[in-house]
Amino acid sequence: MLVIALVAVALVSMVSDRRALMAGGRELPWGAGAILDLAVPVQKLIAMPAGIVRDAWRHYLDLVGVQEENERLRARLARLAEDNLQLQEALVASGRLQQIAEMRDDFEIPMLPSELVGGDVSPWFRSVSFDRGLGDGVRSGMPVISEDGLVGLVTAVSQRASRTMLLLDRQSAVDGTVQRSRARGIVRGRGSDELEFEFVVRGGDVRVGDIVITSGLGGVYPKGLRIGQVTAVSDPGARLLQTATVAPAVDFGRLEQVFVMLRRGPTMELLYEAGEPGVTADAASPKPAS
């Protein structure tokens, strides 16, 4: 009977609403109004769980979409970062190659690029190893440079690798010239990150800030390679020789790539030629001039 009563009330309300609509609209009587006022909160209460579930599901799907988009953006950002890094390396490499090309034109000596693969762990020696050897045309006694200046000298080679004594080594000695005054002297390694420039006091015009380059004398290094810059000049006192401190042009702590100059000087040629395979003592000895 309750169901029949509710159906009857609903039918009466529908008929009244229909008549009111056809008549142009009117206010509902108190009974119909009370039913409508009661039905609205009941309908809201019934629809609330469905709305909560619908909103939660929608937000969950949105979160899933945001997470997927976030992962895609992260992957794209990683790719862009990698591309940017490779581009920077390419720019650095192109700058180095341009400088080396200019140096090659200046010295007219073929140069072989090489990558650093290791360093000497001994505190008494300053040397590094590179990934080029006999199979690439590298021989002991060949100078090694970078785009900044002189690095050192190849002292040992295998088929696929070579070892280079750095300028910093205590056994290293280079005949150098001050670019400004043309004062000559010997640049020696101290075993530290600085070099020592030893020159004769008389006529030795050396000042802080002067650039020291290879003189080309001695038959080891070609002329004009940058060695470093004078940072301090000692007081000679009564001594005949004076010394100056030189900061190397090459940052050996950041050394990665070098270039081997594929030509030995006359001194190195005489020193190493006799001991190399396939070279006889007669061939190694100098011939009289005709």
C-alpha positions as YAML, in Angstrom:
chain: A
units: angstrom
residues:
- id: 1
  name: MET
  ca: [0.00, 0.00, 0.00]
- id: 2
  name: LEU
  ca: [2.92, 2.32, 0.68]
- id: 3
  name: VAL
  ca: [4.22, 1.74, -2.82]
- id: 4
  name: ILE
  ca: [0.73, 2.38, -4.28]
- id: 5
  name: ALA
  ca: [0.48, 5.59, -2.26]
- id: 6
  name: LEU
  ca: [3.87, 6.79, -3.42]
- id: 7
  name: VAL
  ca: [3.04, 6.00, -7.04]
- id: 8
  name: ALA
  ca: [-0.26, 7.88, -6.69]
- id: 9
  name: VAL
  ca: [1.47, 10.91, -5.20]
- id: 10
  name: ALA
  ca: [4.02, 10.83, -8.01]
- id: 11
  name: LEU
  ca: [1.28, 10.67, -10.64]
- id: 12
  name: VAL
  ca: [-0.61, 13.54, -9.07]
- id: 13
  name: SER
  ca: [2.58, 15.61, -8.91]
- id: 14
  name: MET
  ca: [3.41, 14.85, -12.54]
- id: 15
  name: VAL
  ca: [-0.10, 15.80, -13.68]
- id: 16
  name: SER
  ca: [0.01, 19.01, -11.66]
- id: 17
  name: ASP
  ca: [3.44, 19.93, -13.11]
- id: 18
  name: ARG
  ca: [2.16, 19.24, -16.60]
- id: 19
  name: ARG
  ca: [-0.90, 21.45, -16.12]
- id: 20
  name: ALA
  ca: [1.20, 24.18, -14.58]
- id: 21
  name: LEU
  ca: [3.59, 24.06, -17.54]
- id: 22
  name: MET
  ca: [0.68, 24.31, -20.01]
- id: 23
  name: ALA
  ca: [-0.80, 27.17, -18.00]
- id: 24
  name: GLY
  ca: [2.39, 29.15, -18.09]
- id: 25
  name: GLY
  ca: [3.82, 28.11, -14.72]
- id: 26
  name: ARG
  ca: [2.67, 28.49, -11.12]
- id: 27
  name: GLU
  ca: [3.82, 27.93, -7.57]
- id: 28
  name: LEU
  ca: [3.36, 24.42, -6.23]
- id: 29
  name: PRO
  ca: [0.81, 23.82, -3.48]
- id: 30
  name: TRP
  ca: [2.18, 23.11, -0.02]
- id: 31
  name: GLY
  ca: [1.78, 19.36, -0.38]
- id: 32
  name: ALA
  ca: [3.62, 19.10, -3.70]
- id: 33
  name: GLY
  ca: [6.18, 21.60, -2.53]
- id: 34
  name: ALA
  ca: [6.84, 19.59, 0.62]
- id: 35
  name: ILE
  ca: [7.33, 16.44, -1.42]
- id: 36
  name: LEU
  ca: [9.77, 18.22, -3.73]
- id: 37
  name: ASP
  ca: [11.68, 19.71, -0.82]
- id: 38
  name: LEU
  ca: [11.92, 16.27, 0.74]
- id: 39
  name: ALA
  ca: [12.92, 14.55, -2.49]
- id: 40
  name: VAL
  ca: [15.84, 16.87, -3.33]
- id: 41
  name: PRO
  ca: [18.05, 16.10, -0.28]
- id: 42
  name: VAL
  ca: [17.14, 12.42, -0.54]
- id: 43
  name: GLN
  ca: [18.27, 12.38, -4.16]
- id: 44
  name: LYS
  ca: [21.48, 14.22, -3.23]
- id: 45
  name: LEU
  ca: [22.15, 11.69, -0.49]
- id: 46
  name: ILE
  ca: [21.57, 8.79, -2.88]
- id: 47
  name: ALA
  ca: [23.70, 10.34, -5.62]
- id: 48
  name: MET
  ca: [26.55, 11.30, -3.28]
- id: 49
  name: PRO
  ca: [28.34, 7.88, -3.17]
- id: 50
  name: ALA
  ca: [28.15, 7.57, -6.93]
- id: 51
  name: GLY
  ca: [29.58, 11.08, -7.32]
- id: 52
  name: ILE
  ca: [32.40, 10.32, -4.90]
- id: 53
  name: VAL
  ca: [33.27, 7.13, -6.75]
- id: 54
  name: ARG
  ca: [33.04, 8.92, -10.10]
- id: 55
  name: ASP
  ca: [35.30, 11.79, -8.95]
- id: 56
  name: ALA
  ca: [37.81, 9.42, -7.36]
- id: 57
  name: TRP
  ca: [37.97, 7.33, -10.52]
- id: 58
  name: ARG
  ca: [38.35, 10.40, -12.68]
- id: 59
  name: HIS
  ca: [41.13, 11.80, -10.46]
- id: 60
  name: TYR
  ca: [42.85, 8.41, -10.43]
- id: 61
  name: LEU
  ca: [42.81, 8.30, -14.22]
- id: 62
  name: ASP
  ca: [44.06, 11.87, -14.29]
- id: 63
  name: LEU
  ca: [46.92, 10.93, -11.92]
- id: 64
  name: VAL
  ca: [47.78, 7.95, -14.07]
- id: 65
  name: GLY
  ca: [47.87, 10.21, -17.12]
- id: 66
  name: VAL
  ca: [49.97, 12.79, -15.28]
- id: 67
  name: GLN
  ca: [52.44, 10.11, -14.19]
- id: 68
  name: GLU
  ca: [52.77, 8.76, -17.72]
- id: 69
  name: GLU
  ca: [53.22, 12.28, -19.08]
- id: 70
  name: ASN
  ca: [55.77, 13.01, -16.36]
- id: 71
  name: GLU
  ca: [57.76, 9.91, -17.33]
- id: 72
  name: ARG
  ca: [57.63, 10.90, -20.99]
- id: 73
  name: LEU
  ca: [58.82, 14.41, -20.16]
- id: 74
  name: ARG
  ca: [61.62, 13.04, -17.98]
- id: 75
  name: ALA
  ca: [62.77, 10.76, -20.77]
- id: 76
  name: ARG
  ca: [62.64, 13.63, -23.25]
- id: 77
  name: LEU
  ca: [64.56, 15.88, -20.84]
- id: 78
  name: ALA
  ca: [67.23, 13.18, -20.43]
- id: 79
  name: ARG
  ca: [67.54, 12.87, -24.22]
- id: 80
  name: LEU
  ca: [67.81, 16.64, -24.58]
- id: 81
  name: ALA
  ca: [70.44, 16.80, -21.84]
- id: 82
  name: GLU
  ca: [72.43, 14.04, -23.57]
- id: 83
  name: ASP
  ca: [72.13, 15.81, -26.92]
- id: 84
  name: ASN
  ca: [73.24, 19.05, -25.30]
- id: 85
  name: LEU
  ca: [76.23, 17.34, -23.71]
- id: 86
  name: GLN
  ca: [77.23, 15.76, -27.02]
- id: 87
  name: LEU
  ca: [76.82, 19.12, -28.74]
- id: 88
  name: GLN
  ca: [79.05, 20.80, -26.17]
- id: 89
  name: GLU
  ca: [81.67, 18.09, -26.58]
- id: 90
  name: ALA
  ca: [81.44, 18.48, -30.36]
- id: 91
  name: LEU
  ca: [81.94, 22.23, -30.01]
- id: 92
  name: VAL
  ca: [84.94, 21.70, -27.73]
- id: 93
  name: ALA
  ca: [86.37, 19.11, -30.10]
- id: 94
  name: SER
  ca: [85.81, 21.35, -33.11]
- id: 95
  name: GLY
  ca: [87.58, 24.20, -31.35]
- id: 96
  name: ARG
  ca: [90.51, 21.94, -30.53]
- id: 97
  name: LEU
  ca: [90.66, 20.61, -34.07]
- id: 98
  name: GLN
  ca: [90.62, 24.14, -35.44]
- id: 99
  name: GLN
  ca: [93.51, 25.15, -33.21]
- id: 100
  name: ILE
  ca: [95.43, 22.00, -34.07]
- id: 101
  name: ALA
  ca: [94.79, 22.60, -37.77]
- id: 102
  name: GLU
  ca: [96.28, 26.06, -37.41]
- id: 103
  name: MET
  ca: [99.26, 24.64, -35.52]
- id: 104
  name: ARG
  ca: [99.71, 21.97, -38.19]
- id: 105
  name: ASP
  ca: [99.84, 24.70, -40.80]
- id: 106
  name: ASP
  ca: [102.40, 26.59, -38.72]
- id: 107
  name: PHE
  ca: [104.70, 23.63, -38.13]
- id: 108
  name: GLU
  ca: [103.94, 21.60, -41.27]
- id: 109
  name: ILE
  ca: [104.16, 18.40, -39.21]
- id: 110
  name: PRO
  ca: [101.52, 15.65, -39.30]
- id: 111
  name: MET
  ca: [99.75, 15.24, -35.97]
- id: 112
  name: LEU
  ca: [97.94, 12.22, -34.56]
- id: 113
  name: PRO
  ca: [95.11, 12.70, -32.01]
- id: 114
  name: SER
  ca: [95.28, 10.51, -28.93]
- id: 115
  name: GLU
  ca: [93.21, 10.03, -25.78]
- id: 116
  name: LEU
  ca: [94.62, 9.81, -22.26]
- id: 117
  name: VAL
  ca: [94.05, 6.36, -20.73]
- id: 118
  name: GLY
  ca: [96.09, 6.45, -17.52]
- id: 119
  name: GLY
  ca: [98.65, 8.21, -15.37]
- id: 120
  name: ASP
  ca: [101.75, 7.25, -13.40]
- id: 121
  name: VAL
  ca: [100.90, 6.63, -9.75]
- id: 122
  name: SER
  ca: [104.52, 7.11, -8.62]
- id: 123
  name: PRO
  ca: [105.20, 10.43, -6.82]
- id: 124
  name: TRP
  ca: [108.70, 10.54, -8.36]
- id: 125
  name: PHE
  ca: [107.65, 10.51, -12.01]
- id: 126
  name: ARG
  ca: [105.10, 12.56, -13.95]
- id: 127
  name: SER
  ca: [103.96, 10.60, -16.98]
- id: 128
  name: VAL
  ca: [100.73, 9.54, -18.67]
- id: 129
  name: SER
  ca: [99.66, 6.83, -21.10]
- id: 130
  name: PHE
  ca: [97.78, 7.31, -24.37]
- id: 131
  name: ASP
  ca: [95.92, 5.01, -26.73]
- id: 132
  name: ARG
  ca: [98.30, 5.28, -29.70]
- id: 133
  name: GLY
  ca: [101.38, 3.17, -30.38]
- id: 134
  name: LEU
  ca: [103.65, 1.65, -32.96]
- id: 135
  name: GLY
  ca: [100.72, 0.52, -35.08]
- id: 136
  name: ASP
  ca: [99.67, 4.16, -35.42]
- id: 137
  name: GLY
  ca: [103.12, 5.45, -36.33]
- id: 138
  name: VAL
  ca: [104.09, 6.70, -32.87]
- id: 139
  name: ARG
  ca: [107.76, 6.38, -31.92]
- id: 140
  name: SER
  ca: [109.78, 7.24, -28.84]
- id: 141
  name: GLY
  ca: [111.20, 10.75, -28.96]
- id: 142
  name: MET
  ca: [108.17, 12.35, -30.63]
- id: 143
  name: PRO
  ca: [106.82, 15.57, -29.05]
- id: 144
  name: VAL
  ca: [103.31, 15.60, -27.60]
- id: 145
  name: ILE
  ca: [101.21, 18.76, -27.56]
- id: 146
  name: SER
  ca: [97.67, 19.92, -26.82]
- id: 147
  name: GLU
  ca: [95.73, 22.90, -28.10]
- id: 148
  name: ASP
  ca: [97.19, 24.93, -25.21]
- id: 149
  name: GLY
  ca: [100.85, 24.11, -25.69]
- id: 150
  name: LEU
  ca: [103.63, 21.61, -25.04]
- id: 151
  name: VAL
  ca: [102.72, 18.49, -23.04]
- id: 152
  name: GLY
  ca: [105.87, 16.38, -23.10]
- id: 153
  name: LEU
  ca: [107.80, 13.70, -24.95]
- id: 154
  name: VAL
  ca: [107.00, 10.09, -25.88]
- id: 155
  name: THR
  ca: [109.43, 7.88, -23.95]
- id: 156
  name: ALA
  ca: [108.03, 4.35, -24.45]
- id: 157
  name: VAL
  ca: [105.72, 2.70, -26.98]
- id: 158
  name: SER
  ca: [103.95, -0.60, -27.46]
- id: 159
  name: GLN
  ca: [101.90, -1.74, -30.41]
- id: 160
  name: ARG
  ca: [98.73, 0.05, -29.28]
- id: 161
  name: ALA
  ca: [99.80, 2.46, -26.53]
- id: 162
  name: SER
  ca: [102.50, 4.90, -25.57]
- id: 163
  name: ARG
  ca: [103.87, 6.61, -22.47]
- id: 164
  name: THR
  ca: [104.67, 10.31, -22.37]
- id: 165
  name: MET
  ca: [106.94, 12.07, -19.90]
- id: 166
  name: LEU
  ca: [105.27, 15.34, -18.95]
- id: 167
  name: LEU
  ca: [107.02, 18.69, -18.72]
- id: 168
  name: LEU
  ca: [106.43, 18.50, -14.96]
- id: 169
  name: ASP
  ca: [108.73, 15.48, -14.56]
- id: 170
  name: ARG
  ca: [112.05, 16.15, -12.82]
- id: 171
  name: GLN
  ca: [113.91, 14.60, -15.76]
- id: 172
  name: SER
  ca: [112.27, 16.95, -18.26]
- id: 173
  name: ALA
  ca: [114.39, 19.76, -19.72]
- id: 174
  name: VAL
  ca: [113.37, 22.01, -22.61]
- id: 175
  name: ASP
  ca: [115.37, 24.76, -24.29]
- id: 176
  name: GLY
  ca: [113.08, 27.79, -24.02]
- id: 177
  name: THR
  ca: [112.93, 31.41, -25.12]
- id: 178
  name: VAL
  ca: [111.09, 34.39, -23.65]
- id: 179
  name: GLN
  ca: [108.84, 35.57, -26.46]
- id: 180
  name: ARG
  ca: [109.17, 39.26, -25.58]
- id: 181
  name: SER
  ca: [112.91, 39.68, -24.95]
- id: 182
  name: ARG
  ca: [114.21, 36.52, -26.67]
- id: 183
  name: ALA
  ca: [116.13, 35.61, -23.50]
- id: 184
  name: ARG
  ca: [117.09, 31.93, -23.60]
- id: 185
  name: GLY
  ca: [117.29, 29.33, -20.89]
- id: 186
  name: ILE
  ca: [116.35, 25.83, -19.81]
- id: 187
  name: VAL
  ca: [112.87, 24.98, -18.57]
- id: 188
  name: ARG
  ca: [113.00, 22.12, -16.07]
- id: 189
  name: GLY
  ca: [110.29, 20.14, -14.34]
- id: 190
  name: ARG
  ca: [110.05, 20.28, -10.56]
- id: 191
  name: GLY
  ca: [107.84, 17.25, -10.08]
- id: 192
  name: SER
  ca: [105.06, 19.64, -9.02]
- id: 193
  name: ASP
  ca: [102.56, 21.75, -10.96]
- id: 194
  name: GLU
  ca: [105.17, 24.45, -11.70]
- id: 195
  name: LEU
  ca: [108.22, 24.69, -13.93]
- id: 196
  name: GLU
  ca: [111.60, 26.29, -13.38]
- id: 197
  name: PHE
  ca: [113.18, 28.53, -16.01]
- id: 198
  name: GLU
  ca: [116.95, 28.83, -15.58]
- id: 199
  name: PHE
  ca: [118.74, 31.53, -17.55]
- id: 200
  name: VAL
  ca: [121.95, 33.54, -17.51]
- id: 201
  name: VAL
  ca: [121.72, 36.74, -15.47]
- id: 202
  name: ARG
  ca: [123.65, 38.87, -17.95]
- id: 203
  name: GLY
  ca: [121.28, 39.92, -20.70]
- id: 204
  name: GLY
  ca: [118.48, 37.80, -19.24]
- id: 205
  name: ASP
  ca: [115.51, 40.17, -19.47]
- id: 206
  name: VAL
  ca: [112.76, 38.10, -17.87]
- id: 207
  name: ARG
  ca: [109.69, 39.61, -16.20]
- id: 208
  name: VAL
  ca: [106.53, 38.35, -14.58]
- id: 209
  name: GLY
  ca: [103.89, 37.77, -17.25]
- id: 210
  name: ASP
  ca: [106.36, 36.87, -20.01]
- id: 211
  name: ILE
  ca: [105.45, 33.96, -22.28]
- id: 212
  name: VAL
  ca: [108.03, 31.21, -22.64]
- id: 213
  name: ILE
  ca: [108.12, 29.15, -25.86]
- id: 214
  name: THR
  ca: [110.38, 26.44, -27.23]
- id: 215
  name: SER
  ca: [113.49, 27.81, -28.92]
- id: 216
  name: GLY
  ca: [113.87, 24.96, -31.40]
- id: 217
  name: LEU
  ca: [117.47, 24.39, -30.26]
- id: 218
  name: GLY
  ca: [118.55, 21.07, -28.87]
- id: 219
  name: GLY
  ca: [117.02, 19.00, -31.65]
- id: 220
  name: VAL
  ca: [114.07, 17.74, -29.60]
- id: 221
  name: TYR
  ca: [111.12, 20.13, -29.95]
- id: 222
  name: PRO
  ca: [110.20, 22.38, -32.88]
- id: 223
  name: LYS
  ca: [110.40, 26.12, -32.40]
- id: 224
  name: GLY
  ca: [107.42, 28.14, -31.19]
- id: 225
  name: LEU
  ca: [105.54, 25.70, -28.95]
- id: 226
  name: ARG
  ca: [104.02, 27.46, -25.94]
- id: 227
  name: ILE
  ca: [105.51, 26.28, -22.64]
- id: 228
  name: GLY
  ca: [104.01, 28.62, -20.06]
- id: 229
  name: GLN
  ca: [103.97, 32.03, -18.41]
- id: 230
  name: VAL
  ca: [106.44, 33.49, -15.90]
- id: 231
  name: THR
  ca: [104.83, 33.97, -12.49]
- id: 232
  name: ALA
  ca: [107.87, 34.88, -10.37]
- id: 233
  name: VAL
  ca: [111.52, 35.86, -10.84]
- id: 234
  name: SER
  ca: [114.10, 35.15, -8.14]
- id: 235
  name: ASP
  ca: [116.81, 37.51, -6.96]
- id: 236
  name: PRO
  ca: [120.07, 36.32, -8.57]
- id: 237
  name: GLY
  ca: [122.35, 37.80, -5.91]
- id: 238
  name: ALA
  ca: [125.93, 37.01, -6.85]
- id: 239
  name: ARG
  ca: [125.06, 33.96, -8.90]
- id: 240
  name: LEU
  ca: [125.66, 33.68, -12.62]
- id: 241
  name: LEU
  ca: [122.37, 31.85, -13.25]
- id: 242
  name: GLN
  ca: [118.96, 33.17, -12.33]
- id: 243
  name: THR
  ca: [115.72, 31.22, -12.04]
- id: 244
  name: ALA
  ca: [112.09, 32.06, -12.67]
- id: 245
  name: THR
  ca: [108.91, 30.17, -11.88]
- id: 246
  name: VAL
  ca: [106.75, 29.30, -14.88]
- id: 247
  name: ALA
  ca: [103.12, 28.20, -14.82]
- id: 248
  name: PRO
  ca: [102.56, 25.60, -17.57]
- id: 249
  name: ALA
  ca: [100.32, 26.60, -20.44]
- id: 250
  name: VAL
  ca: [98.67, 23.17, -20.29]
- id: 251
  name: ASP
  ca: [96.34, 22.34, -17.42]
- id: 252
  name: PHE
  ca: [97.63, 18.83, -16.75]
- id: 253
  name: GLY
  ca: [94.87, 18.16, -14.23]
- id: 254
  name: ARG
  ca: [92.28, 18.40, -17.01]
- id: 255
  name: LEU
  ca: [94.29, 16.84, -19.78]
- id: 256
  name: GLU
  ca: [92.13, 14.51, -21.91]
- id: 257
  name: GLN
  ca: [93.22, 14.70, -25.52]
- id: 258
  name: VAL
  ca: [96.67, 15.32, -26.99]
- id: 259
  name: PHE
  ca: [98.32, 15.28, -30.40]
- id: 260
  name: VAL
  ca: [101.50, 13.42, -31.19]
- id: 261
  name: MET
  ca: [103.75, 15.23, -33.64]
- id: 262
  name: LEU
  ca: [104.76, 12.43, -36.00]
- id: 263
  name: ARG
  ca: [108.29, 13.64, -36.53]
- id: 264
  name: ARG
  ca: [111.35, 13.38, -34.32]
- id: 265
  name: GLY
  ca: [114.01, 16.02, -33.99]
- id: 266
  name: PRO
  ca: [117.59, 15.28, -35.06]
- id: 267
  name: THR
  ca: [118.74, 14.56, -31.50]
- id: 268
  name: MET
  ca: [115.93, 12.11, -30.84]
- id: 269
  name: GLU
  ca: [116.46, 10.52, -34.24]
- id: 270
  name: LEU
  ca: [120.07, 9.75, -33.43]
- id: 271
  name: LEU
  ca: [119.22, 8.64, -29.91]
- id: 272
  name: TYR
  ca: [116.47, 6.16, -30.78]
- id: 273
  name: GLU
  ca: [117.22, 5.12, -34.34]
- id: 274
  name: ALA
  ca: [120.01, 2.63, -33.58]
- id: 275
  name: GLY
  ca: [117.95, 0.75, -31.01]
- id: 276
  name: GLU
  ca: [114.82, 0.30, -33.12]
- id: 277
  name: PRO
  ca: [114.08, -2.96, -34.92]
- id: 278
  name: GLY
  ca: [115.17, -3.13, -38.54]
- id: 279
  name: VAL
  ca: [117.79, -0.40, -38.21]
- id: 280
  name: THR
  ca: [121.43, -1.46, -38.44]
- id: 281
  name: ALA
  ca: [124.34, 0.27, -36.80]
- id: 282
  name: ASP
  ca: [125.68, 1.34, -40.21]
- id: 283
  name: ALA
  ca: [122.36, 2.87, -41.15]
- id: 284
  name: ALA
  ca: [122.08, 4.64, -37.80]
- id: 285
  name: SER
  ca: [125.56, 6.20, -37.95]
- id: 286
  name: PRO
  ca: [125.82, 9.59, -39.63]
- id: 287
  name: LYS
  ca: [127.30, 9.56, -43.12]
- id: 288
  name: PRO
  ca: [130.06, 11.97, -44.17]
- id: 289
  name: ALA
  ca: [128.95, 14.93, -46.21]
- id: 290
  name: SER
  ca: [129.63, 14.64, -49.91]
...
